[in-house]
Amino acid sequence: MSEGAQAAIVRMPDGTVKQVGPLTGTRVWTVPGRAHRPLTAPRDDPRRLAPGEERRLCAFCTDRYLETTPEKSRLVGPTFEEHRRVPADEVEDTVAEFRRFGNLFEIVSAEYWRENHGFRQPSSVIEWAQEYLANPVGRLHLEKLAAIRANATDSAPSLEEATLDLLGGSHDVIVARRHVHDGAVHDDELVSSGELTPDEHAAYLSFTVAALADIQSAQPHAAYVSVFQNWLRPAGASFEHLHKQLVAIDEHGPQMDRELTMLASDHLLYQHRILDLSVAQGLVVAATDGAVAVAGVGHRYPAFEVFSTAAAHLPQEHSAAEIRAVSDLVHALHAATGVHVPTNEEWHYRPPRAPWPMPWRVVLKWRISNPAGFEGGTKVYVNTIDPWELRRRAVAELTALRDAGRIAPGIRIGDEVTRDDTRLRYADAAGGAEREGSSA
């Protein structure tokens, strides 16, 4: 392990833990006595639901299908059968376990790609738009959505142009069926990622991987597709209804550029800086046959990092079994986190045109504090839970969840994880000789 990696985390004589992000350089302190503060903010008194209200609590709910943009696809039934481009007059014929559609208010709009890159929609999207407009229910659906967007943006394109933008955008949403549990009595009985079954979560994550591949293929000017999940309003969610988002952008972003620069001199960067450090400091949380989770060092918020240990780089290059290995760990950590803890889930992977190998990793952050004046003035961030305490909590909760049958049974937890579980294979093809320098 490098000298820099050893200095990434240290406990001071008074108990203060100082961290430096191995990839970001972010400086983080954990001060003694703050780790026992509540993880969740006080919620309003739960409100009793009226009969059927659980299906219409927000625009993502099952009784409000036509308040979102036309579906690109949905998964139906216990086998998660995919139905693509469901017509407006057929959306209620089946119940979608998961739906994929364009964000009505995109971060990077279809107009952005058209005006800045000269992008034009392919014939398949044009044909879909024509079919949707030819359906009276579909036309009314699009007229209402176009009016909402026009009022919000002070623009009034033709219905045909607005339809192409609504159907052919590069910012998608993946939405789960349930806002609250089936049979819920109160509005706080929410369904988070951890409330799904392992099989449901695997379908949800695999569906997102397929959407990522679709967007990368459909938007040739995109350098990267950001994949993330905001859970609860303190973490940036507009609705307290489980969903992921995928946003195509025409640059990597500064953090990805930083990592690519670091990778140029060390293709085993993530092994050396993250996994070897985690093993040395006792921060490994859990593993499956294909993924490993650690308590992250140098994050502004308590964070878990889940790494695929496969040789593949892009999520869609992974086999079904390799995707499931990642899904089971991510699901387990969400379950251990709890339904009322605000979280961000972020996906990181090698940009398709990047020159260096990079593993797929998913970061799960607990948004339990708000950076304020001290952080803004010093750029030293106060994280109330240090990585060792985060690992201790996670191991205890994961063990209880496994005993209760709530998470995938094959997960190895805490000291059950082997040294081989922590070996990343993403650089095997490019860095075999270099591996001799690893402490693995």
Helices and strands as residue ranges (DSSP letters): H 3-6, E 9-11, E 17-20, E 27-30, G 53-55, G 62-67, E 71-76, E 81-84, G 88-90, E 96-102, H 110-117, H 123-134, H 136-153, H 159-167, E 171-176, G 193-195, H 198-218, E 224-231, G 233-235, E 243-249, H 254-265, H 269-270, I 271-275, H 276-281, E 284-288, E 291-295, E 303-308, G 315-317, H 320-337, E 343-348, E 361-366, H 373-378, E 380-382, H 387-403, E 412-413, G 414-416, G 420-422, G 434-437
